[in-house]
Amino acid sequence: MTLPRGVLFDLDGTLADTAADLTNALNRVLVDHDLEPVALADTREHVSRGASALLQLSLGAAGDDPRIDAWRPAFLDYYAKALCEHTRLFPGIAGLIEGLADLGIAWGVVTNKPRAYTVPLLDALTLPSRPSVLVCADDLAHKKPHPLPLRHACERLGAATFHCVYVGDDRRDVIAGFRAGTGTAAALWGYIGPGENPATWGADIMAPDAPRLADHLFTGGGN
């Protein structure tokens, strides 16, 4: 198996388990409005969909409910002030990053999270090394599932897209990889949405955990 020249990761639900801190921010907003907090078990599968989707879920509201736009700034403010209280790298991610470094393979992050929250979060996490490239939601004219963020990241790494692999826990991550021409890996340890069947996404790699992903990337191991 030919080793990739670059491995790119989604952030929430792939590189880092951010669900608890996002849920805490959500609950602070709900309590401010005399509503009952929601359980992490109820929000976890929805975290990859973003702040507005979490508010919609907690309110049991339609997407055009005016409270979503009105309360979103407070949600983001609470999150910005406590975005790495409980967030940790998923098990095996640190070892995977170390393995990439040992083999001279660059790694990076391509996320739909805005830069204002992504950079402080990465600074707070205990990473074995810094990403060689970081592309956030507000860096370019388009975000995932558009291929531009992945193409831009590969260009920054100096690697052709077909020499890179994108790892994500959402269908849109796999779609973005297909459109960009990268290899794709489904992070089955992440925030798989309700009703989603990752087997239907068509990813090149189905990885139940980070060590198994490393096996695929480095040795061509099977599922």
Biotite code that builds the C-alpha atoms (Angstrom):
import biotite.structure as struc

atoms = struc.array([
    struc.Atom([0.000, 0.000, 0.000], chain_id="A", res_id=1, res_name="MET", atom_name="CA", element="C"),
    struc.Atom([1.250, 3.478, -0.878], chain_id="A", res_id=2, res_name="THR", atom_name="CA", element="C"),
    struc.Atom([1.381, 5.713, 2.168], chain_id="A", res_id=3, res_name="LEU", atom_name="CA", element="C"),
    struc.Atom([-0.588, 8.948, 1.967], chain_id="A", res_id=4, res_name="PRO", atom_name="CA", element="C"),
    struc.Atom([1.329, 12.200, 1.829], chain_id="A", res_id=5, res_name="ARG", atom_name="CA", element="C"),
    struc.Atom([-1.237, 13.960, 3.991], chain_id="A", res_id=6, res_name="GLY", atom_name="CA", element="C"),
    struc.Atom([-4.049, 13.038, 6.365], chain_id="A", res_id=7, res_name="VAL", atom_name="CA", element="C"),
    struc.Atom([-6.721, 15.640, 7.070], chain_id="A", res_id=8, res_name="LEU", atom_name="CA", element="C"),
    struc.Atom([-9.189, 15.443, 9.934], chain_id="A", res_id=9, res_name="PHE", atom_name="CA", element="C"),
    struc.Atom([-12.586, 16.894, 10.666], chain_id="A", res_id=10, res_name="ASP", atom_name="CA", element="C"),
    struc.Atom([-12.553, 18.374, 14.185], chain_id="A", res_id=11, res_name="LEU", atom_name="CA", element="C"),
    struc.Atom([-15.788, 17.844, 16.154], chain_id="A", res_id=12, res_name="ASP", atom_name="CA", element="C"),
    struc.Atom([-16.572, 14.148, 16.418], chain_id="A", res_id=13, res_name="GLY", atom_name="CA", element="C"),
    struc.Atom([-13.420, 13.029, 14.625], chain_id="A", res_id=14, res_name="THR", atom_name="CA", element="C"),
    struc.Atom([-10.308, 14.549, 16.163], chain_id="A", res_id=15, res_name="LEU", atom_name="CA", element="C"),
    struc.Atom([-11.856, 15.738, 19.421], chain_id="A", res_id=16, res_name="ALA", atom_name="CA", element="C"),
    struc.Atom([-14.853, 14.830, 21.582], chain_id="A", res_id=17, res_name="ASP", atom_name="CA", element="C"),
    struc.Atom([-16.419, 18.272, 21.999], chain_id="A", res_id=18, res_name="THR", atom_name="CA", element="C"),
    struc.Atom([-19.989, 17.228, 22.798], chain_id="A", res_id=19, res_name="ALA", atom_name="CA", element="C"),
    struc.Atom([-19.966, 17.906, 26.551], chain_id="A", res_id=20, res_name="ALA", atom_name="CA", element="C"),
    struc.Atom([-18.702, 21.486, 26.272], chain_id="A", res_id=21, res_name="ASP", atom_name="CA", element="C"),
    struc.Atom([-21.143, 22.310, 23.466], chain_id="A", res_id=22, res_name="LEU", atom_name="CA", element="C"),
    struc.Atom([-24.000, 20.802, 25.468], chain_id="A", res_id=23, res_name="THR", atom_name="CA", element="C"),
    struc.Atom([-22.997, 22.791, 28.542], chain_id="A", res_id=24, res_name="ASN", atom_name="CA", element="C"),
    struc.Atom([-23.110, 26.021, 26.510], chain_id="A", res_id=25, res_name="ALA", atom_name="CA", element="C"),
    struc.Atom([-26.503, 25.047, 25.148], chain_id="A", res_id=26, res_name="LEU", atom_name="CA", element="C"),
    struc.Atom([-27.845, 24.326, 28.625], chain_id="A", res_id=27, res_name="ASN", atom_name="CA", element="C"),
    struc.Atom([-26.686, 27.654, 29.979], chain_id="A", res_id=28, res_name="ARG", atom_name="CA", element="C"),
    struc.Atom([-28.777, 29.363, 27.298], chain_id="A", res_id=29, res_name="VAL", atom_name="CA", element="C"),
    struc.Atom([-31.797, 27.196, 28.070], chain_id="A", res_id=30, res_name="LEU", atom_name="CA", element="C"),
    struc.Atom([-31.547, 27.863, 31.802], chain_id="A", res_id=31, res_name="VAL", atom_name="CA", element="C"),
    struc.Atom([-31.271, 31.610, 31.105], chain_id="A", res_id=32, res_name="ASP", atom_name="CA", element="C"),
    struc.Atom([-34.692, 31.330, 29.486], chain_id="A", res_id=33, res_name="HIS", atom_name="CA", element="C"),
    struc.Atom([-36.194, 29.186, 32.279], chain_id="A", res_id=34, res_name="ASP", atom_name="CA", element="C"),
    struc.Atom([-36.136, 26.015, 30.203], chain_id="A", res_id=35, res_name="LEU", atom_name="CA", element="C"),
    struc.Atom([-35.003, 22.577, 31.307], chain_id="A", res_id=36, res_name="GLU", atom_name="CA", element="C"),
    struc.Atom([-31.450, 21.565, 30.342], chain_id="A", res_id=37, res_name="PRO", atom_name="CA", element="C"),
    struc.Atom([-30.971, 18.698, 27.922], chain_id="A", res_id=38, res_name="VAL", atom_name="CA", element="C"),
    struc.Atom([-28.954, 15.542, 28.471], chain_id="A", res_id=39, res_name="ALA", atom_name="CA", element="C"),
    struc.Atom([-25.662, 14.904, 26.725], chain_id="A", res_id=40, res_name="LEU", atom_name="CA", element="C"),
    struc.Atom([-27.036, 11.573, 25.542], chain_id="A", res_id=41, res_name="ALA", atom_name="CA", element="C"),
    struc.Atom([-29.736, 13.472, 23.619], chain_id="A", res_id=42, res_name="ASP", atom_name="CA", element="C"),
    struc.Atom([-27.413, 16.017, 21.984], chain_id="A", res_id=43, res_name="THR", atom_name="CA", element="C"),
    struc.Atom([-24.333, 13.924, 21.232], chain_id="A", res_id=44, res_name="ARG", atom_name="CA", element="C"),
    struc.Atom([-25.465, 12.551, 17.879], chain_id="A", res_id=45, res_name="GLU", atom_name="CA", element="C"),
    struc.Atom([-26.364, 16.058, 16.690], chain_id="A", res_id=46, res_name="HIS", atom_name="CA", element="C"),
    struc.Atom([-23.215, 17.969, 17.669], chain_id="A", res_id=47, res_name="VAL", atom_name="CA", element="C"),
    struc.Atom([-21.640, 17.862, 14.194], chain_id="A", res_id=48, res_name="SER", atom_name="CA", element="C"),
    struc.Atom([-24.616, 19.836, 12.835], chain_id="A", res_id=49, res_name="ARG", atom_name="CA", element="C"),
    struc.Atom([-23.633, 23.029, 14.673], chain_id="A", res_id=50, res_name="GLY", atom_name="CA", element="C"),
    struc.Atom([-25.045, 25.573, 17.111], chain_id="A", res_id=51, res_name="ALA", atom_name="CA", element="C"),
    struc.Atom([-28.279, 26.368, 15.304], chain_id="A", res_id=52, res_name="SER", atom_name="CA", element="C"),
    struc.Atom([-29.157, 22.691, 14.953], chain_id="A", res_id=53, res_name="ALA", atom_name="CA", element="C"),
    struc.Atom([-28.531, 22.095, 18.662], chain_id="A", res_id=54, res_name="LEU", atom_name="CA", element="C"),
    struc.Atom([-30.807, 24.985, 19.580], chain_id="A", res_id=55, res_name="LEU", atom_name="CA", element="C"),
    struc.Atom([-33.473, 23.704, 17.226], chain_id="A", res_id=56, res_name="GLN", atom_name="CA", element="C"),
    struc.Atom([-33.209, 20.230, 18.738], chain_id="A", res_id=57, res_name="LEU", atom_name="CA", element="C"),
    struc.Atom([-33.425, 21.456, 22.328], chain_id="A", res_id=58, res_name="SER", atom_name="CA", element="C"),
    struc.Atom([-36.434, 23.649, 21.583], chain_id="A", res_id=59, res_name="LEU", atom_name="CA", element="C"),
    struc.Atom([-38.212, 21.048, 19.490], chain_id="A", res_id=60, res_name="GLY", atom_name="CA", element="C"),
    struc.Atom([-38.611, 23.896, 17.025], chain_id="A", res_id=61, res_name="ALA", atom_name="CA", element="C"),
    struc.Atom([-38.686, 24.421, 13.289], chain_id="A", res_id=62, res_name="ALA", atom_name="CA", element="C"),
    struc.Atom([-35.587, 25.790, 11.629], chain_id="A", res_id=63, res_name="GLY", atom_name="CA", element="C"),
    struc.Atom([-37.171, 29.230, 11.194], chain_id="A", res_id=64, res_name="ASP", atom_name="CA", element="C"),
    struc.Atom([-38.041, 29.626, 14.887], chain_id="A", res_id=65, res_name="ASP", atom_name="CA", element="C"),
    struc.Atom([-36.873, 33.189, 15.738], chain_id="A", res_id=66, res_name="PRO", atom_name="CA", element="C"),
    struc.Atom([-35.396, 32.030, 19.040], chain_id="A", res_id=67, res_name="ARG", atom_name="CA", element="C"),
    struc.Atom([-32.657, 30.150, 17.186], chain_id="A", res_id=68, res_name="ILE", atom_name="CA", element="C"),
    struc.Atom([-31.088, 33.248, 15.643], chain_id="A", res_id=69, res_name="ASP", atom_name="CA", element="C"),
    struc.Atom([-31.819, 35.322, 18.739], chain_id="A", res_id=70, res_name="ALA", atom_name="CA", element="C"),
    struc.Atom([-30.191, 32.892, 21.180], chain_id="A", res_id=71, res_name="TRP", atom_name="CA", element="C"),
    struc.Atom([-27.307, 31.720, 19.002], chain_id="A", res_id=72, res_name="ARG", atom_name="CA", element="C"),
    struc.Atom([-24.934, 34.598, 19.993], chain_id="A", res_id=73, res_name="PRO", atom_name="CA", element="C"),
    struc.Atom([-25.323, 33.753, 23.687], chain_id="A", res_id=74, res_name="ALA", atom_name="CA", element="C"),
    struc.Atom([-24.730, 30.079, 22.955], chain_id="A", res_id=75, res_name="PHE", atom_name="CA", element="C"),
    struc.Atom([-21.490, 30.888, 21.107], chain_id="A", res_id=76, res_name="LEU", atom_name="CA", element="C"),
    struc.Atom([-20.395, 33.316, 23.814], chain_id="A", res_id=77, res_name="ASP", atom_name="CA", element="C"),
    struc.Atom([-20.842, 30.703, 26.524], chain_id="A", res_id=78, res_name="TYR", atom_name="CA", element="C"),
    struc.Atom([-18.997, 28.161, 24.370], chain_id="A", res_id=79, res_name="TYR", atom_name="CA", element="C"),
    struc.Atom([-16.084, 30.515, 23.660], chain_id="A", res_id=80, res_name="ALA", atom_name="CA", element="C"),
    struc.Atom([-15.554, 31.033, 27.391], chain_id="A", res_id=81, res_name="LYS", atom_name="CA", element="C"),
    struc.Atom([-15.440, 27.294, 28.205], chain_id="A", res_id=82, res_name="ALA", atom_name="CA", element="C"),
    struc.Atom([-14.621, 25.387, 25.044], chain_id="A", res_id=83, res_name="LEU", atom_name="CA", element="C"),
    struc.Atom([-12.122, 22.947, 26.488], chain_id="A", res_id=84, res_name="CYS", atom_name="CA", element="C"),
    struc.Atom([-13.397, 22.131, 29.959], chain_id="A", res_id=85, res_name="GLU", atom_name="CA", element="C"),
    struc.Atom([-14.295, 18.556, 29.059], chain_id="A", res_id=86, res_name="HIS", atom_name="CA", element="C"),
    struc.Atom([-13.133, 18.275, 25.443], chain_id="A", res_id=87, res_name="THR", atom_name="CA", element="C"),
    struc.Atom([-10.433, 15.685, 24.809], chain_id="A", res_id=88, res_name="ARG", atom_name="CA", element="C"),
    struc.Atom([-8.864, 13.963, 21.857], chain_id="A", res_id=89, res_name="LEU", atom_name="CA", element="C"),
    struc.Atom([-10.654, 10.739, 21.035], chain_id="A", res_id=90, res_name="PHE", atom_name="CA", element="C"),
    struc.Atom([-8.849, 7.590, 22.205], chain_id="A", res_id=91, res_name="PRO", atom_name="CA", element="C"),
    struc.Atom([-5.985, 6.676, 19.916], chain_id="A", res_id=92, res_name="GLY", atom_name="CA", element="C"),
    struc.Atom([-5.837, 10.008, 18.075], chain_id="A", res_id=93, res_name="ILE", atom_name="CA", element="C"),
    struc.Atom([-2.622, 11.114, 19.782], chain_id="A", res_id=94, res_name="ALA", atom_name="CA", element="C"),
    struc.Atom([-0.944, 7.825, 18.841], chain_id="A", res_id=95, res_name="GLY", atom_name="CA", element="C"),
    struc.Atom([-2.184, 8.161, 15.284], chain_id="A", res_id=96, res_name="LEU", atom_name="CA", element="C"),
    struc.Atom([-0.719, 11.655, 14.985], chain_id="A", res_id=97, res_name="ILE", atom_name="CA", element="C"),
    struc.Atom([2.575, 10.415, 16.416], chain_id="A", res_id=98, res_name="GLU", atom_name="CA", element="C"),
    struc.Atom([2.570, 7.607, 13.864], chain_id="A", res_id=99, res_name="GLY", atom_name="CA", element="C"),
    struc.Atom([2.047, 10.091, 11.042], chain_id="A", res_id=100, res_name="LEU", atom_name="CA", element="C"),
    struc.Atom([5.012, 12.130, 12.253], chain_id="A", res_id=101, res_name="ALA", atom_name="CA", element="C"),
    struc.Atom([7.207, 9.032, 12.478], chain_id="A", res_id=102, res_name="ASP", atom_name="CA", element="C"),
    struc.Atom([6.474, 8.288, 8.830], chain_id="A", res_id=103, res_name="LEU", atom_name="CA", element="C"),
    struc.Atom([6.895, 11.876, 7.661], chain_id="A", res_id=104, res_name="GLY", atom_name="CA", element="C"),
    struc.Atom([3.207, 12.220, 6.772], chain_id="A", res_id=105, res_name="ILE", atom_name="CA", element="C"),
    struc.Atom([1.775, 15.712, 7.223], chain_id="A", res_id=106, res_name="ALA", atom_name="CA", element="C"),
    struc.Atom([-1.548, 16.139, 8.992], chain_id="A", res_id=107, res_name="TRP", atom_name="CA", element="C"),
    struc.Atom([-4.083, 18.908, 9.201], chain_id="A", res_id=108, res_name="GLY", atom_name="CA", element="C"),
    struc.Atom([-7.600, 19.924, 10.165], chain_id="A", res_id=109, res_name="VAL", atom_name="CA", element="C"),
    struc.Atom([-10.436, 20.927, 7.852], chain_id="A", res_id=110, res_name="VAL", atom_name="CA", element="C"),
    struc.Atom([-13.524, 21.925, 9.811], chain_id="A", res_id=111, res_name="THR", atom_name="CA", element="C"),
    struc.Atom([-16.816, 23.756, 9.484], chain_id="A", res_id=112, res_name="ASN", atom_name="CA", element="C"),
    struc.Atom([-16.141, 25.277, 12.899], chain_id="A", res_id=113, res_name="LYS", atom_name="CA", element="C"),
    struc.Atom([-15.277, 29.001, 12.744], chain_id="A", res_id=114, res_name="PRO", atom_name="CA", element="C"),
    struc.Atom([-11.650, 29.953, 13.321], chain_id="A", res_id=115, res_name="ARG", atom_name="CA", element="C"),
    struc.Atom([-12.487, 31.977, 16.446], chain_id="A", res_id=116, res_name="ALA", atom_name="CA", element="C"),
    struc.Atom([-13.352, 28.726, 18.257], chain_id="A", res_id=117, res_name="TYR", atom_name="CA", element="C"),
    struc.Atom([-11.078, 26.301, 16.420], chain_id="A", res_id=118, res_name="THR", atom_name="CA", element="C"),
    struc.Atom([-7.735, 27.947, 17.162], chain_id="A", res_id=119, res_name="VAL", atom_name="CA", element="C"),
    struc.Atom([-8.273, 28.325, 20.944], chain_id="A", res_id=120, res_name="PRO", atom_name="CA", element="C"),
    struc.Atom([-9.549, 24.763, 21.110], chain_id="A", res_id=121, res_name="LEU", atom_name="CA", element="C"),
    struc.Atom([-6.527, 23.329, 19.304], chain_id="A", res_id=122, res_name="LEU", atom_name="CA", element="C"),
    struc.Atom([-4.264, 25.440, 21.523], chain_id="A", res_id=123, res_name="ASP", atom_name="CA", element="C"),
    struc.Atom([-5.928, 23.978, 24.625], chain_id="A", res_id=124, res_name="ALA", atom_name="CA", element="C"),
    struc.Atom([-5.804, 20.352, 23.519], chain_id="A", res_id=125, res_name="LEU", atom_name="CA", element="C"),
    struc.Atom([-2.765, 18.224, 24.233], chain_id="A", res_id=126, res_name="THR", atom_name="CA", element="C"),
    struc.Atom([-1.608, 17.537, 20.688], chain_id="A", res_id=127, res_name="LEU", atom_name="CA", element="C"),
    struc.Atom([1.576, 15.565, 19.947], chain_id="A", res_id=128, res_name="PRO", atom_name="CA", element="C"),
    struc.Atom([2.354, 18.073, 17.173], chain_id="A", res_id=129, res_name="SER", atom_name="CA", element="C"),
    struc.Atom([0.754, 21.055, 15.538], chain_id="A", res_id=130, res_name="ARG", atom_name="CA", element="C"),
    struc.Atom([-1.260, 20.580, 12.366], chain_id="A", res_id=131, res_name="PRO", atom_name="CA", element="C"),
    struc.Atom([0.589, 21.534, 9.205], chain_id="A", res_id=132, res_name="SER", atom_name="CA", element="C"),
    struc.Atom([-2.560, 23.145, 7.823], chain_id="A", res_id=133, res_name="VAL", atom_name="CA", element="C"),
    struc.Atom([-5.822, 24.410, 9.310], chain_id="A", res_id=134, res_name="LEU", atom_name="CA", element="C"),
    struc.Atom([-8.868, 25.352, 7.242], chain_id="A", res_id=135, res_name="VAL", atom_name="CA", element="C"),
    struc.Atom([-11.933, 26.675, 9.080], chain_id="A", res_id=136, res_name="CYS", atom_name="CA", element="C"),
    struc.Atom([-15.491, 27.480, 8.075], chain_id="A", res_id=137, res_name="ALA", atom_name="CA", element="C"),
    struc.Atom([-14.863, 31.189, 7.567], chain_id="A", res_id=138, res_name="ASP", atom_name="CA", element="C"),
    struc.Atom([-11.502, 30.968, 5.785], chain_id="A", res_id=139, res_name="ASP", atom_name="CA", element="C"),
    struc.Atom([-12.848, 30.471, 2.265], chain_id="A", res_id=140, res_name="LEU", atom_name="CA", element="C"),
    struc.Atom([-15.908, 31.231, 0.161], chain_id="A", res_id=141, res_name="ALA", atom_name="CA", element="C"),
    struc.Atom([-17.278, 27.711, 0.667], chain_id="A", res_id=142, res_name="HIS", atom_name="CA", element="C"),
    struc.Atom([-17.314, 25.096, 3.406], chain_id="A", res_id=143, res_name="LYS", atom_name="CA", element="C"),
    struc.Atom([-17.890, 21.345, 3.396], chain_id="A", res_id=144, res_name="LYS", atom_name="CA", element="C"),
    struc.Atom([-19.378, 19.499, 1.582], chain_id="A", res_id=145, res_name="PRO", atom_name="CA", element="C"),
    struc.Atom([-17.930, 21.830, -1.070], chain_id="A", res_id=146, res_name="HIS", atom_name="CA", element="C"),
    struc.Atom([-14.511, 20.485, -2.138], chain_id="A", res_id=147, res_name="PRO", atom_name="CA", element="C"),
    struc.Atom([-12.723, 23.849, -1.902], chain_id="A", res_id=148, res_name="LEU", atom_name="CA", element="C"),
    struc.Atom([-11.578, 23.532, 1.751], chain_id="A", res_id=149, res_name="PRO", atom_name="CA", element="C"),
    struc.Atom([-9.999, 20.121, 1.107], chain_id="A", res_id=150, res_name="LEU", atom_name="CA", element="C"),
    struc.Atom([-8.391, 21.186, -2.140], chain_id="A", res_id=151, res_name="ARG", atom_name="CA", element="C"),
    struc.Atom([-6.994, 24.275, -0.419], chain_id="A", res_id=152, res_name="HIS", atom_name="CA", element="C"),
    struc.Atom([-5.622, 22.193, 2.462], chain_id="A", res_id=153, res_name="ALA", atom_name="CA", element="C"),
    struc.Atom([-3.917, 19.736, 0.097], chain_id="A", res_id=154, res_name="CYS", atom_name="CA", element="C"),
    struc.Atom([-2.412, 22.622, -1.845], chain_id="A", res_id=155, res_name="GLU", atom_name="CA", element="C"),
    struc.Atom([-1.057, 24.084, 1.407], chain_id="A", res_id=156, res_name="ARG", atom_name="CA", element="C"),
    struc.Atom([0.503, 20.699, 2.178], chain_id="A", res_id=157, res_name="LEU", atom_name="CA", element="C"),
    struc.Atom([2.053, 20.596, -1.281], chain_id="A", res_id=158, res_name="GLY", atom_name="CA", element="C"),
    struc.Atom([0.332, 17.286, -2.006], chain_id="A", res_id=159, res_name="ALA", atom_name="CA", element="C"),
    struc.Atom([-2.022, 16.196, -4.754], chain_id="A", res_id=160, res_name="ALA", atom_name="CA", element="C"),
    struc.Atom([-5.520, 15.484, -3.480], chain_id="A", res_id=161, res_name="THR", atom_name="CA", element="C"),
    struc.Atom([-5.274, 11.829, -4.514], chain_id="A", res_id=162, res_name="PHE", atom_name="CA", element="C"),
    struc.Atom([-2.254, 11.475, -2.216], chain_id="A", res_id=163, res_name="HIS", atom_name="CA", element="C"),
    struc.Atom([-4.286, 12.642, 0.805], chain_id="A", res_id=164, res_name="CYS", atom_name="CA", element="C"),
    struc.Atom([-7.004, 11.102, 2.963], chain_id="A", res_id=165, res_name="VAL", atom_name="CA", element="C"),
    struc.Atom([-9.821, 12.982, 4.674], chain_id="A", res_id=166, res_name="TYR", atom_name="CA", element="C"),
    struc.Atom([-11.229, 11.550, 7.903], chain_id="A", res_id=167, res_name="VAL", atom_name="CA", element="C"),
    struc.Atom([-14.686, 12.576, 9.130], chain_id="A", res_id=168, res_name="GLY", atom_name="CA", element="C"),
    struc.Atom([-17.731, 11.390, 11.047], chain_id="A", res_id=169, res_name="ASP", atom_name="CA", element="C"),
    struc.Atom([-20.413, 12.872, 8.810], chain_id="A", res_id=170, res_name="ASP", atom_name="CA", element="C"),
    struc.Atom([-21.738, 12.075, 5.352], chain_id="A", res_id=171, res_name="ARG", atom_name="CA", element="C"),
    struc.Atom([-20.777, 15.563, 4.174], chain_id="A", res_id=172, res_name="ARG", atom_name="CA", element="C"),
    struc.Atom([-17.136, 14.795, 5.008], chain_id="A", res_id=173, res_name="ASP", atom_name="CA", element="C"),
    struc.Atom([-17.154, 11.825, 2.667], chain_id="A", res_id=174, res_name="VAL", atom_name="CA", element="C"),
    struc.Atom([-18.958, 13.850, -0.003], chain_id="A", res_id=175, res_name="ILE", atom_name="CA", element="C"),
    struc.Atom([-16.369, 16.621, 0.313], chain_id="A", res_id=176, res_name="ALA", atom_name="CA", element="C"),
    struc.Atom([-13.580, 14.079, -0.074], chain_id="A", res_id=177, res_name="GLY", atom_name="CA", element="C"),
    struc.Atom([-15.162, 12.545, -3.164], chain_id="A", res_id=178, res_name="PHE", atom_name="CA", element="C"),
    struc.Atom([-15.619, 15.952, -4.748], chain_id="A", res_id=179, res_name="ARG", atom_name="CA", element="C"),
    struc.Atom([-12.080, 17.025, -3.918], chain_id="A", res_id=180, res_name="ALA", atom_name="CA", element="C"),
    struc.Atom([-10.517, 13.764, -5.080], chain_id="A", res_id=181, res_name="GLY", atom_name="CA", element="C"),
    struc.Atom([-9.045, 12.657, -1.757], chain_id="A", res_id=182, res_name="THR", atom_name="CA", element="C"),
    struc.Atom([-9.273, 9.263, -0.168], chain_id="A", res_id=183, res_name="GLY", atom_name="CA", element="C"),
    struc.Atom([-11.991, 9.112, 2.476], chain_id="A", res_id=184, res_name="THR", atom_name="CA", element="C"),
    struc.Atom([-12.292, 7.497, 5.899], chain_id="A", res_id=185, res_name="ALA", atom_name="CA", element="C"),
    struc.Atom([-15.478, 7.308, 7.966], chain_id="A", res_id=186, res_name="ALA", atom_name="CA", element="C"),
    struc.Atom([-14.750, 7.877, 11.667], chain_id="A", res_id=187, res_name="ALA", atom_name="CA", element="C"),
    struc.Atom([-17.277, 5.488, 13.171], chain_id="A", res_id=188, res_name="LEU", atom_name="CA", element="C"),
    struc.Atom([-16.330, 6.564, 16.694], chain_id="A", res_id=189, res_name="TRP", atom_name="CA", element="C"),
    struc.Atom([-17.810, 10.021, 16.085], chain_id="A", res_id=190, res_name="GLY", atom_name="CA", element="C"),
    struc.Atom([-21.175, 11.732, 16.183], chain_id="A", res_id=191, res_name="TYR", atom_name="CA", element="C"),
    struc.Atom([-23.076, 9.611, 13.688], chain_id="A", res_id=192, res_name="ILE", atom_name="CA", element="C"),
    struc.Atom([-26.470, 11.233, 13.271], chain_id="A", res_id=193, res_name="GLY", atom_name="CA", element="C"),
    struc.Atom([-29.719, 9.419, 14.020], chain_id="A", res_id=194, res_name="PRO", atom_name="CA", element="C"),
    struc.Atom([-30.875, 7.354, 11.064], chain_id="A", res_id=195, res_name="GLY", atom_name="CA", element="C"),
    struc.Atom([-27.463, 7.553, 9.405], chain_id="A", res_id=196, res_name="GLU", atom_name="CA", element="C"),
    struc.Atom([-25.851, 4.387, 8.052], chain_id="A", res_id=197, res_name="ASN", atom_name="CA", element="C"),
    struc.Atom([-22.164, 5.075, 7.363], chain_id="A", res_id=198, res_name="PRO", atom_name="CA", element="C"),
    struc.Atom([-21.993, 1.898, 5.281], chain_id="A", res_id=199, res_name="ALA", atom_name="CA", element="C"),
    struc.Atom([-23.989, 3.775, 2.638], chain_id="A", res_id=200, res_name="THR", atom_name="CA", element="C"),
    struc.Atom([-21.602, 6.729, 2.465], chain_id="A", res_id=201, res_name="TRP", atom_name="CA", element="C"),
    struc.Atom([-19.144, 4.922, 0.211], chain_id="A", res_id=202, res_name="GLY", atom_name="CA", element="C"),
    struc.Atom([-16.023, 5.841, 2.174], chain_id="A", res_id=203, res_name="ALA", atom_name="CA", element="C"),
    struc.Atom([-12.788, 4.097, 1.213], chain_id="A", res_id=204, res_name="ASP", atom_name="CA", element="C"),
    struc.Atom([-12.129, 3.189, 4.858], chain_id="A", res_id=205, res_name="ILE", atom_name="CA", element="C"),
    struc.Atom([-14.596, 2.326, 7.596], chain_id="A", res_id=206, res_name="MET", atom_name="CA", element="C"),
    struc.Atom([-12.691, 2.868, 10.838], chain_id="A", res_id=207, res_name="ALA", atom_name="CA", element="C"),
    struc.Atom([-14.299, 1.863, 14.160], chain_id="A", res_id=208, res_name="PRO", atom_name="CA", element="C"),
    struc.Atom([-11.498, 3.535, 16.120], chain_id="A", res_id=209, res_name="ASP", atom_name="CA", element="C"),
    struc.Atom([-8.290, 5.498, 15.602], chain_id="A", res_id=210, res_name="ALA", atom_name="CA", element="C"),
    struc.Atom([-5.912, 2.513, 15.989], chain_id="A", res_id=211, res_name="PRO", atom_name="CA", element="C"),
    struc.Atom([-7.823, 0.649, 13.272], chain_id="A", res_id=212, res_name="ARG", atom_name="CA", element="C"),
    struc.Atom([-7.598, 3.738, 11.079], chain_id="A", res_id=213, res_name="LEU", atom_name="CA", element="C"),
    struc.Atom([-3.838, 3.789, 11.638], chain_id="A", res_id=214, res_name="ALA", atom_name="CA", element="C"),
    struc.Atom([-3.714, 0.144, 10.572], chain_id="A", res_id=215, res_name="ASP", atom_name="CA", element="C"),
    struc.Atom([-5.472, 1.049, 7.313], chain_id="A", res_id=216, res_name="HIS", atom_name="CA", element="C"),
    struc.Atom([-3.320, 4.092, 6.620], chain_id="A", res_id=217, res_name="LEU", atom_name="CA", element="C"),
    struc.Atom([0.024, 2.551, 7.453], chain_id="A", res_id=218, res_name="PHE", atom_name="CA", element="C"),
    struc.Atom([-0.297, -1.122, 6.531], chain_id="A", res_id=219, res_name="THR", atom_name="CA", element="C"),
    struc.Atom([-3.430, -1.541, 4.468], chain_id="A", res_id=220, res_name="GLY", atom_name="CA", element="C"),
    struc.Atom([-5.122, -3.566, 7.215], chain_id="A", res_id=221, res_name="GLY", atom_name="CA", element="C"),
    struc.Atom([-8.659, -4.807, 6.809], chain_id="A", res_id=222, res_name="GLY", atom_name="CA", element="C"),
    struc.Atom([-11.835, -3.796, 8.639], chain_id="A", res_id=223, res_name="ASN", atom_name="CA", element="C"),
])
